[in-house]
Amino acid sequence: MRFSNKLFLATTALLTVIFTVFGIWILSSNFSALLDREILRGNSESRMFRVLFEMGYTSVEEYGEEYAIDRTLNSILDGVERDGSHCFAIYGEDWLRGWTFIEEKGLQSEVETLRKGLEGWNGSYYKVSRTEEGFFLLSVAKVPETETPLFLGMCRELTETFRNRRDMVTQYRISLSVLLALGGACIFLLSRYITRPISSLGRMAKRIADGNFELRSNNRSNDEIGQLARSFNRMADKLVEQMEEKILEAKQQEDFTAAFAHELKTPLTSIIGYADMMNTMKLSPEEQAESTYYIYNQGRRLESLSLKLLDLVSMDKNPLVCRPVQTKKLEDNIRATVRPIWEQKKINGKVEMDKGMLLGDEELLLSLFYNLLDNAAKAMDKGEQGFILLKGTAMPGAYEVKVVDNGRGIPREEIGRITEAFYMVDKSRSRKEGGAGIGMALCHKIIKLHGGTLHIDSRLGEGTVMKVIFPMETPVARRKKQGKGSTHTKAGRE
């Protein structure tokens, strides 16, 4: 059952119960007050009848009991009977007055019951009785002054009072039916209006599940439904983002597998080919030396690839031991290592680092800077016009290292992926230079372990600036304060 229908039925049922209970209470209270008033009036008339009788009976008692009773009743009967009230009297076992009226209304047994109830004591009884003729109030009192038991009573008709109650109940039922019909229609329309945004969200969720991921709710209200719509939009955005991340991860995994297989296939093909040639053909000493060199060279390439992959996989598993590292020591080590490479490629290079202290692993930091400088050297094809600069700058609370080159540059759309394993902007040139596409992935991992950030700014044909910023605190302390450090890659000119 739809929620709007549930809301309609529940609200209608609740209103029906409330109006019914309230109406019954109002009608019962009014009728009880009216009936109590009629009973009070009837009892008052009965008491007045008795008082008048006792006064008249005393004045003529010397003429005899029967004469006094008859004389008194005759003198007050016409004055008491009015407004639907009728007097009756029972002397001993005989009726003296009112028998005809009581018999016509079918109240004989009711009067007899009241009379028998008064035989043991001097007092009065009243009762509301119903017969085929209607409703009647019977009030009977015993006169203690007479030797023979004398019962005086009043009978007052209440048929009109009960008829008014019945008419009121009928009118209330009609009014309640009309009210519930109109209220039900309003509630039905209101429930549909209230639940329309929820139904819209349900339809939108179904369409998103069917593949239409661009849909979003336009509900901007400030109520709970508006908050639900905004939460739904955030959930949809997050799901789409996670789905895109999963798709990207799957593609990266696929690319990684394909690249890894290709990187293994190329050197293995060379090794197997030259080994087979040496095994099946008679080669000259020069040809054997050349074949041996190619086998050795490709074997070293496989060894380098396996070591880099091992570093990439195991780096997260081994805890990072942070120690103070002098930047000047790093500067001397880097300069001594890269100078021969720059001289061989005729690259104008410069390494300059401000005096300072980095917290981290010295070997990993050196590996980071070697890889960044190696990538910059591989991007050079300008001969003596090539220029590379590694510049370290001490800043408040941080240390910045820039690697600047005027090489080929990186396409803007490729910058976000260069830290993926086996990803190469120019695959043919990278393989020619001996690269496998793992260097930047290692750099990314090392920077992340040290709690630093990486910013890349590059333009085709102009060069690249890679800026690494290290915090002066240890990564563990920094994570305690700010959460885990993350590596960011972004494009843009400084």
C-alpha positions, 0 to 999 in steps of 0.5 A: 500500500502506498504511503499516501494511502496509509497516511490517508487511512490512518488520519481518517480513522483517527479523526473518526475515533476522535469525533465519535468519542467527543460527540458521544461525550457531549451528547451524553453529558447534555442528556445526563444534565437534562435527565437529572434536571427532570428527575430533580423536578419530578422528585420536587413535585413528589415531595410537594405532593406529600407535604400538601397531603400531610398538611391537609390530612392533619386538618381533617383527621378528626373525621376519620382516616378514609374521609381525611385521605379522600378529602385531602386528595380531592382538594390538592389533586387538581393543583398538583397535576400539571405540565405532564405530571400525574398523581396517584395514590395507593391505600393499603392494597387498593388504588385511590387515584391515578389507576387509569393513567398508570394502566394506560401507560403500562406502568402497573408492575413498575409501581408495584415494585416501588411500593413493595420496596417501601413497605419496610421503611418510611422514605421515597423511591424513584425510577425511570421506566420505559414502556411501549407508550414512552419514557416515564419518571415514577416517584413513590413516597410512603405517608407515615401518619396513616394507620393503613399504609398509604403511598403517594406517587408522581408520574412524569412523562419523559418521552420528549426528552428521550426523543430529543436525544434521539434526534440529536444523535441522528443529526450528529451522525449525519453531521459526522458523516458529512464532516468525515467525507469532506475531511477525508477528501481534504486529507486525501489531497493533502496526503498526496501533496505531502508525499509527492516529493517522497514519490519523486525521490523514489522514482528518481532513485529507480531511474538512477538505479537504471543508469541515469546517474545525472539526475538530482532532486530540485527540492530546496525546501527547509523541512525534513523532506528538503533535508532528505532530498539534499541528503539524497543528492549528496548520497548520489554524488558520493556513489557516482564518485565512488563508482568513477573511482572504482572504474578508474581503479579497474582501468588502472589495474588493467593498465598495470597488468598490461604494462607489466606483462609488456615490460616483462615480455620485451626483455624476456624476448630479447634474452630468449632470442639471443640465448637461442641464437647462441645455442643454435648458431655458430657465432663469431667472438664479436657476435657472441660478445654482443649477444652476451651484452644484450642478455646481461643488459636485459637481465639488469633491466628485469632486475631493476624492474623487480626491485622497483616493484618490490619497493613499491609493494613493500614500502607501506608494510615497513614502518617508516623510521624518521630521523633528522636528515641534514639537507646539506648532506643530501645536497652533496650526495645528489650533486656527486651522483647526478653530475656524471649523467648531466655531463654525459647528456650535456645538461646544465644542472644545478643543485642548491639546498638551503641549510635545514633539517628534514625528518624522514628516511635518508635513503628514501629521500635520496631515491625521491630526488634521484627519480625526480632528477632522472625524469627531468634528464630523460625529458631533455632533447635540447642538448647544451640548452637543457637546464635542470635545477634542484632548489631547496628552500627553508620555510616557516614550519616546512621545507620546499624542494623544487625540481625545474627543467626546460624539457618537453613538458607534460600534457595537462590531461596527463598530469593527473596520471603520471604517478600511476605505476607503469604509466608513461606519457611517451612510451616509446621514448621512455623505453628508449631511455630505459624507463618502465613507468614506476619512478613517479609511482615510487616518488608519490609513495615516498612523499606520502609516507613523509606526509608531504605534498606534490604539486606539478606545473608543466607546459608542452615545449616549455618545461616542468616544475615539480614542487615537494613540500615537507612538514617539519614535524614527523608524519606520525605527529602530523597525522595525530594533529591533522589526520593522515598526510596526503599527496596532492597532484595539481596542474597550474602555472606558478 
